[in-house]
Amino acid sequence: MPSEQQPHAPHDARTLGVLSRALRAHAFLIAVITLLVLAAALGWRLLRPPTYEAHAQLLVTPVSADDPTFLGFDVVRDTPGDPTRTMQTAAALVESPAVAQAVARQLGDGWTSDRVLEAVQVEPIGQSNLLDVGARAGDPRTAQRLADSFARAALDVRSAALRQQARIELARLLSQQRSTGVQTLEPSTDLANRIDRLRTVVARGDPTLSISRAAELPRAPLGPPVIFVALAGLVGGLGLGVASALLLDQLRQKVRDEEEAQQILELPVLTRVPRLAAAPEPRAGGSPSFPSEVWESFRTVVAQLHFNGARAAARGAGGAGNEPELGRGILLTSASSGDGKTTSATALAMSLAATGHPTILLDLDLRKPDVASRLGVPALQQLAVDDLLELDPEELIARRLVSVPGSPQLRALVIRRDIADGAPIDLVSSRYRDLLDAARRSATYVVVDSPPLGHVADALAIVRSVDLVLLAVRPGWTDRRELRLARDLLARARARLGGYIVCGVRTGRRGYYGYGQAAGAQQAAATGEQRKALAQQQR
């Protein structure tokens, strides 16, 4: 099996992977949110009351700041060097309560000065001498009428006020003219010019304001077109849906699928084990009965172990031939409890034994030993914690292993579950290495079932003594944080990671092609006899 981890994927690739996984996992949620936002946007656009806006324009012709004719008059005067201030002053004079009250009287139908001021806005147009009179209403004709009425009323109100002021000033000037005895028709004299200009104001009204353009009938209500609202709702809903999917994906602590496990571990997938309705119960003969799909899944792992084992043997040929050959130690662990670790260890050990190789299964998960229940080992044959502490490892392997009915090449060391809670874990784990070495001298393969690394660190005492460490991962169950912790612990311990087994995979296959466990057991028996005969001939 490969012992080197795959190179780390670039950060951008991992980010895209997270986004892609969230999109696939929450595609329905994204679609629902997008449709809801789109429906809300279209509903707002189609159901809200329409508002129409019409615009009239007033031309402002300010009088000179030093013009004595209108001295003291409430007129728009030029502000040298600051034309913007002049237009703002003109807008304030036009948009007055007096003008709004006059418009309200013209319109009737419940209009008030406050309602008119809320519906009308007077603003300068850029750097020009024009004022925009904008009016909004629920129908286009009312908006047009309101804008025109306000513009005309502004002229009328302003003109009425100036006429009153002009008459008073005109009477004063005429009296002055008579008292001085100056009776001239020369228009060039200052007094005559002032009198003529005041008479013009009385006749025509405010000389600083005039209507530049009447309001036109609005053709469409305010607001963006429906197509723009739909596009905005679609984009906004999609963005909100994607953000919600990413948030839910981060809040959800379980590994969602195989792709996420691959991104976290960056290890090869050894096999995919179909989902089991429950843990396999021991058959009448004693060993658990696995479905054909599970049996074939672990035959895939065995094939990879044999291939890489042969390759490693070829690389090591030519070494010290007098040294005894040791069996290969394979440790099964996981990140979380319930990931399928014990089932995988049991099935892998039985699959290795089915090839005719002597195999030992060690149950070193003292906190929750389950191998005995998987294999149906009677309580009398299960070991107590005192046995692990007091007996020599060689004696434990030689005399206290139990045979597994139906798997003639498989033996197992099983622990009583009722003593696990009080077991001196640290003291027992200090003997793991000696126990593993003794088992490797007695079998071709030694499979070790260890506690989940995401919960406890018991397995770290032995990871450097085995040839391979395999992880069991169950998408939808394995905790994401615990899987990262297990990965980091194994990396710091420099464990030889061989890959991971994906447990609980949904399969829709029918009529699975496989021979099943019974055929494997028969093959194991036949192969075992052939190996013994060959060994006797070589002696």
C-alpha positions in Angstrom: 0.0 0.0 0.0 1.2 3.5 -0.6 2.8 5.0 2.5 3.3 8.5 1.3 0.6 11.1 1.4 -0.6 12.7 -1.7 0.6 16.3 -2.4 -1.6 19.0 -0.9 -4.1 20.4 -3.3 -3.8 24.2 -4.0 -5.8 26.5 -1.8 -7.9 27.7 -4.7 -8.7 24.1 -5.6 -9.8 23.3 -2.1 -12.0 26.4 -2.0 -13.6 25.4 -5.3 -14.1 22.0 -3.9 -15.9 23.3 -0.8 -18.1 25.5 -2.9 -18.9 22.7 -5.3 -19.8 20.3 -2.4 -22.0 22.9 -0.8 -23.8 23.6 -4.1 -24.5 19.9 -4.7 -25.5 19.1 -1.1 -27.9 22.1 -0.8 -29.1 22.4 -4.4 -32.7 22.1 -3.4 -32.3 24.8 -0.7 -30.6 27.1 -3.2 -33.4 26.6 -5.7 -36.1 27.3 -3.1 -34.4 30.5 -1.9 -33.8 31.7 -5.4 -37.4 31.1 -6.4 -38.7 32.8 -3.2 -36.6 35.9 -3.8 -37.5 36.0 -7.4 -41.2 35.7 -6.5 -40.9 38.4 -3.9 -39.2 40.8 -6.3 -41.8 40.3 -9.0 -44.6 40.5 -6.5 -43.2 43.8 -5.2 -42.9 45.1 -8.8 -46.3 44.0 -10.0 -48.4 44.5 -6.9 -47.2 47.8 -5.5 -49.3 50.9 -6.4 -47.9 52.6 -9.6 -46.4 56.0 -9.2 -46.1 58.4 -12.1 -43.8 61.5 -12.2 -44.2 64.6 -14.4 -41.8 67.5 -14.8 -42.3 71.1 -15.6 -39.5 73.6 -15.9 -39.1 77.3 -14.7 -36.6 79.7 -16.1 -34.9 81.9 -13.5 -33.7 85.4 -14.6 -32.2 87.0 -11.5 -31.9 90.7 -11.2 -28.6 92.4 -10.6 -27.5 92.5 -7.0 -27.0 96.3 -7.1 -30.2 97.1 -9.0 -31.9 100.0 -7.0 -35.3 99.4 -8.6 -36.0 96.3 -6.6 -34.2 97.3 -3.5 -36.0 95.7 -0.6 -38.2 93.5 -2.9 -38.5 89.8 -2.3 -37.0 88.8 -5.7 -34.3 86.5 -6.9 -31.0 88.4 -7.0 -27.8 87.4 -8.7 -25.0 86.2 -6.4 -21.7 87.0 -8.1 -19.3 84.1 -8.1 -21.9 81.6 -6.7 -24.6 80.8 -9.3 -25.5 77.6 -7.4 -26.6 79.6 -4.4 -28.8 81.8 -6.6 -30.7 78.8 -8.0 -31.1 77.3 -4.5 -32.6 80.5 -3.3 -35.0 80.5 -6.2 -36.0 76.9 -5.5 -36.7 77.8 -1.9 -38.9 80.7 -2.9 -40.8 78.6 -5.4 -41.4 75.6 -3.1 -43.3 77.5 -0.4 -46.4 76.7 1.7 -48.2 79.6 0.0 -47.7 78.1 -3.4 -48.8 74.6 -2.1 -51.9 76.1 -0.5 -52.9 77.7 -3.8 -52.3 74.4 -5.7 -54.4 72.5 -3.2 -57.3 74.9 -3.7 -57.1 74.4 -7.5 -57.0 70.6 -7.3 -59.6 70.1 -4.5 -60.6 66.4 -4.0 -58.9 66.2 -0.5 -55.7 67.9 -1.5 -53.9 69.9 1.3 -50.8 72.0 1.3 -48.9 69.3 3.2 -49.9 66.7 0.6 -48.9 68.9 -2.2 -45.5 69.6 -0.7 -45.0 65.8 -0.2 -45.8 65.1 -3.8 -43.8 68.0 -5.4 -40.0 68.6 -5.3 -38.3 71.7 -6.8 -34.6 71.3 -7.7 -32.0 73.2 -9.8 -31.1 71.4 -13.0 -27.3 71.1 -13.1 -25.5 74.4 -13.6 -28.2 75.9 -15.7 -30.8 78.6 -14.9 -33.6 76.1 -14.9 -35.7 74.8 -12.0 -37.2 71.3 -12.3 -40.7 71.0 -10.8 -41.3 67.3 -10.3 -44.7 66.0 -9.2 -45.7 62.4 -8.3 -49.1 60.9 -8.3 -50.9 57.6 -8.7 -52.0 58.2 -12.3 -50.2 60.0 -15.1 -52.8 62.8 -15.7 -52.8 63.8 -12.0 -49.0 64.0 -12.0 -49.0 66.2 -15.1 -51.7 68.4 -13.7 -49.9 68.7 -10.4 -46.6 69.7 -12.0 -48.2 72.3 -14.3 -50.4 73.7 -11.5 -47.5 74.1 -9.1 -45.4 75.9 -11.8 -48.2 78.3 -12.6 -49.1 78.8 -9.0 -45.5 79.7 -8.2 -45.6 82.4 -10.8 -49.0 83.7 -9.6 -48.0 83.8 -5.9 -44.7 85.4 -6.6 -46.3 87.9 -9.0 -49.0 88.8 -6.6 -46.5 89.5 -3.8 -44.3 91.6 -6.1 -47.2 93.5 -7.5 -48.1 94.6 -4.0 -44.6 95.7 -3.3 -44.3 97.4 -6.8 -47.5 99.4 -6.3 -46.3 100.8 -3.0 -42.9 101.7 -4.4 -44.4 103.1 -7.6 -46.7 105.4 -5.7 -43.7 106.6 -3.7 -41.7 107.3 -6.8 -44.5 109.1 -8.6 -45.0 111.3 -5.5 -41.3 112.1 -5.5 -41.4 112.9 -9.2 -44.3 115.4 -8.6 -42.8 117.0 -5.6 -39.6 117.8 -7.4 -41.5 119.2 -10.4 -39.6 116.9 -12.7 -41.9 115.9 -15.5 -39.9 114.3 -18.2 -40.5 111.7 -20.8 -36.8 110.9 -21.2 -36.4 107.2 -20.5 -32.7 107.6 -19.8 -33.3 109.3 -16.5 -32.9 107.0 -13.5 -36.3 107.8 -11.9 -38.2 107.4 -15.1 -36.6 104.0 -15.7 -37.4 102.8 -12.3 -41.0 103.9 -12.7 -41.3 102.1 -16.0 -39.9 98.9 -14.7 -42.2 99.0 -11.7 -45.2 99.5 -14.0 -44.1 96.4 -15.9 -44.0 94.4 -12.7 -47.5 95.6 -11.9 -48.7 94.6 -15.4 -46.8 91.4 -16.0 -45.8 90.1 -12.5 -42.4 88.6 -11.4 -39.7 89.4 -13.9 -37.3 86.7 -12.5 -39.5 83.6 -13.1 -41.2 82.2 -16.2 -42.4 78.8 -17.5 -39.8 77.3 -19.7 -41.6 74.0 -20.4 -44.9 72.6 -19.5 -45.2 69.1 -18.0 -45.7 66.1 -20.4 -48.0 63.2 -19.8 -45.9 60.3 -18.2 -45.9 57.2 -20.3 -44.8 54.6 -17.7 -44.7 54.4 -13.9 -41.6 54.9 -11.9 -39.3 51.9 -11.2 -37.2 49.5 -13.2 -38.8 47.4 -15.9 -40.1 44.0 -14.9 -37.3 42.2 -16.7 -34.7 44.1 -14.7 -36.5 43.3 -11.5 -36.6 39.6 -12.5 -32.9 39.5 -13.2 -32.1 41.3 -10.0 -34.3 38.9 -8.0 -32.7 35.9 -9.7 -29.2 37.1 -9.1 -29.9 38.2 -5.5 -31.8 34.9 -4.7 -29.0 32.8 -6.2 -26.4 34.7 -4.1 -28.4 34.4 -1.0 -29.0 30.7 -1.6 -25.3 30.0 -2.2 -24.4 32.0 1.0 -27.0 30.0 3.0 -25.6 26.7 1.5 -22.1 27.6 2.5 -23.2 28.6 6.0 -25.1 25.4 6.5 -22.2 23.4 5.2 -19.9 25.0 7.7 -22.3 24.7 10.6 -22.9 21.0 9.8 -20.0 19.1 11.6 -20.5 15.8 9.8 -18.4 14.9 6.7 -20.9 15.1 4.0 -19.5 12.9 1.3 -16.5 11.0 -0.1 -15.2 14.1 -1.8 -15.0 16.1 1.4 -13.2 13.2 3.1 -10.8 13.2 0.2 -10.1 16.9 0.6 -9.5 16.5 4.3 -7.3 13.4 4.2 -5.7 13.6 0.8 -5.3 9.8 0.8 -6.4 7.2 -1.8 -9.8 5.4 -1.4 -9.1 1.7 -0.9 -12.7 0.6 -1.3 -16.3 1.6 -0.8 -18.3 -0.6 1.6 -22.1 -0.7 1.0 -24.4 0.4 3.7 -25.5 -2.3 6.2 -28.9 -2.3 7.9 -27.2 -3.4 11.1 -23.9 -4.8 12.3 -23.6 -8.4 10.9 -24.6 -11.0 13.4 -22.6 -14.2 13.9 -23.9 -17.2 11.9 -24.7 -20.5 13.4 -21.1 -21.5 12.8 -19.8 -18.5 14.7 -18.4 -16.0 12.2 -20.4 -13.0 10.9 -22.1 -13.2 7.6 -21.4 -10.3 5.3 -23.4 -9.6 2.1 -21.6 -10.3 -1.2 -21.2 -6.6 -1.8 -19.2 -6.2 1.4 -17.2 -9.3 0.8 -16.2 -8.1 -2.6 -15.3 -4.6 -1.3 -12.7 -6.1 1.1 -11.4 -8.5 -1.5 -10.5 -5.3 -3.4 -8.5 -4.1 -0.3 -6.8 -7.5 -0.1 -5.8 -7.4 -3.7 -4.1 -4.1 -3.2 -2.3 -5.3 -0.1 -1.0 -8.4 -1.9 0.1 -6.3 -4.9 2.0 -3.7 -2.8 3.3 -6.4 -0.5 4.8 -8.3 -3.5 6.3 -5.0 -4.7 7.8 -4.3 -1.3 9.2 -7.8 -1.2 10.8 -7.3 -4.6 12.5 -4.1 -3.4 13.8 -5.8 -0.3 15.2 -8.9 -2.0 18.9 -9.4 -1.4 18.7 -8.4 2.3 19.7 -10.5 5.3 18.2 -13.8 4.5 18.8 -15.3 8.0 16.4 -12.9 9.7 12.9 -14.4 10.4 10.2 -13.0 8.2 7.5 -11.1 10.1 3.9 -10.8 9.2 2.5 -7.4 8.0 0.8 -5.4 10.7 -2.3 -3.4 9.6 -4.0 -1.0 12.0 -7.7 0.0 11.5 -8.8 3.2 13.2 -11.2 6.0 12.6 -12.0 9.6 13.6 -15.4 9.0 15.3 -17.2 6.2 17.0 -19.5 4.3 14.7 -17.6 5.0 11.6 -17.4 1.2 10.7 -13.9 0.6 12.1 -14.6 -2.7 13.9 -16.7 -4.1 11.0 -14.0 -3.1 8.6 -11.3 -4.7 10.7 -13.3 -7.9 11.0 -14.2 -8.1 7.3 -10.6 -7.3 6.3 -9.2 -10.0 8.6 -11.6 -12.6 7.3 -10.9 -11.6 3.7 -7.1 -11.9 4.2 -7.7 -15.3 5.9 -9.8 -16.4 2.9 -6.7 -16.1 0.7 -5.1 -18.9 2.7 -2.7 -16.7 4.7 -2.6 -17.2 8.5 -4.2 -14.0 9.9 -4.6 -12.7 13.5 -7.2 -10.2 14.5 -6.2 -8.2 17.6 -9.0 -6.3 19.5 -7.0 -3.5 21.1 -10.0 -1.2 21.5 -10.2 -1.6 25.3 -12.7 1.2 25.7 -15.3 -0.4 23.5 -14.2 -3.9 22.5 -16.7 -5.3 19.9 -14.8 -8.0 18.1 -16.1 -10.7 20.4 -19.7 -9.8 19.7 -18.9 -9.6 15.9 -17.4 -13.1 15.9 -19.8 -14.6 18.4 -17.0 -15.6 20.8 -18.3 -17.1 24.1 -17.6 -15.2 27.3 -15.4 -17.9 28.6 -13.0 -17.5 25.7 -12.7 -13.7 26.1 -9.7 -12.2 27.8 -9.8 -10.2 31.0 -7.6 -7.1 31.4 -5.5 -9.0 33.9 -4.6 -11.5 31.2 -3.1 -8.7 29.1 -1.1 -7.4 32.0 0.1 -10.7 33.5 0.6 -13.2 30.7 3.6 -13.1 28.4 2.7 -11.8 24.9 4.1 -15.0 23.3 1.9 -17.1 25.6 -1.2 -14.9 24.7 -0.6 -15.4 21.0 0.2 -19.1 21.4 -2.5 -20.2 23.7 -5.2 -17.6 24.2 -6.2 -16.8 20.6 -9.6 -18.2 19.5 -10.3 -19.8 16.2 -13.1 -18.4 14.1 -15.4 -21.0 12.7 -15.8 -20.7 8.9 -12.4 -19.0 8.6 -9.8 -21.7 9.3 -6.9 -19.3 8.7 -8.2 -16.7 11.1 -7.6 -16.4 14.8 -8.5 -13.6 17.1 -7.6 -12.1 20.4 -10.8 -10.7 22.0 -11.5 -8.7 25.1 -14.4 -8.9 27.5 -16.5 -5.7 27.2 -17.6 -5.6 30.8 -14.1 -4.7 32.0 -13.4 -2.0 29.6 -14.5 0.9 31.7 -12.1 0.1 34.5 -9.2 -1.0 32.4 -5.8 0.7 33.1 -5.4 1.9 29.6 -1.9 3.4 29.8 -0.5 0.3 31.5 -2.0 -2.1 29.0 -1.1 0.0 26.0 2.5 -0.1 27.0 2.4 -3.8 26.0 0.8 -3.3 22.6 4.1 -3.3 20.8 5.3 -6.6 22.3 1.9 -8.2 21.7 2.0 -7.0 18.0 5.5 -8.4 17.5 4.5 -11.8 18.9 1.5 -11.9 16.6 3.6 -10.9 13.6 5.9 -13.9 14.2 2.9 -16.2 14.2 0.9 -15.0 11.1 1.3 -13.5 7.7 -1.1 -10.7 8.5 -2.0 -9.1 11.8 -5.1 -6.8 11.7 -5.5 -4.5 14.7 -8.8 -2.9 15.7 -8.0 0.3 17.7 -10.0 3.1 19.3 -11.1 6.1 17.2 -8.3 8.7 17.2 -10.7 11.6 17.1 -11.8 10.6 20.7 -8.7 9.0 22.4 -5.0 8.7 21.5 -4.6 5.0 22.4 -3.7 4.0 18.8 -0.7 6.4 18.7 1.2 3.9 20.9 1.3 1.4 18.1 1.0 3.3 14.8 4.8 3.3 14.3 5.0 -0.4 14.9 2.6 -1.4 12.1 3.2 -1.5 8.4 0.1 0.3 7.4 -2.6 2.4 9.0 -6.0 2.4 7.4 -8.9 4.8 8.3 -12.6 4.1 8.2 -14.8 7.0 7.2 -18.6 7.1 7.1 -19.9 10.1 5.2 -22.9 11.6 7.0 -21.6 10.3 10.3 -17.9 11.0 10.7 -17.3 14.3 12.6 -15.4 16.8 10.4 -13.3 18.2 13.3 -12.5 14.8 14.6 -11.4 13.6 11.1 -9.0 16.6 10.9 -7.7 15.8 14.4 -7.0 12.2 13.5 -5.3 13.3 10.3 -3.0 15.7 12.2 -2.2 13.2 14.9 -1.2 10.5 12.4 0.9 13.0 10.5 2.8 14.1 13.6 3.3 10.4 14.5 4.7 9.8 11.0 2.3 6.9 10.6 2.5 5.0 7.3 -1.0 5.8 5.9 -2.3 3.4 3.3 -5.6 5.0 2.5 -9.1 5.0 3.8 -12.2 2.9 3.5 -15.5 4.6 2.8 -18.2 2.9 4.8 -22.0 3.1 4.5 -22.1 3.8 0.7 -25.5 3.8 -0.9 -25.7 1.3 -3.8 -28.5 0.7 -6.2 -27.0 -2.4 -7.8 -29.1 -5.5 -8.3 -27.9 -9.0 -8.8 -24.3 -8.2 -7.5 -21.7 -10.3 -9.2 -19.8 -12.2 -6.4 -19.3 -15.6 -4.9 -20.0 -14.6 -1.3 -18.4 -15.5 1.9 -19.0 -19.3 1.8 -17.0 -19.7 -1.3 -14.2 -17.6 0.2 -14.1 -19.8 3.3 -13.9 -22.9 1.1 -11.1 -21.4 -0.9 -9.3 -20.5 2.4 -9.5 -24.0 3.6 -8.2 -25.4 0.3 -5.4 -22.9 0.0 -4.4 -23.5 3.6 -4.0 -27.2 3.0 -2.0 -26.5 -0.1 0.4 -24.3 1.8 0.9 -26.9 4.5 1.6 -29.6 2.0 4.1 -27.4 0.2 5.8 -26.5 3.4 6.2 -30.2 4.3 7.7 -31.0 0.9 10.2 -28.2 1.3 11.3 -29.6 4.7 
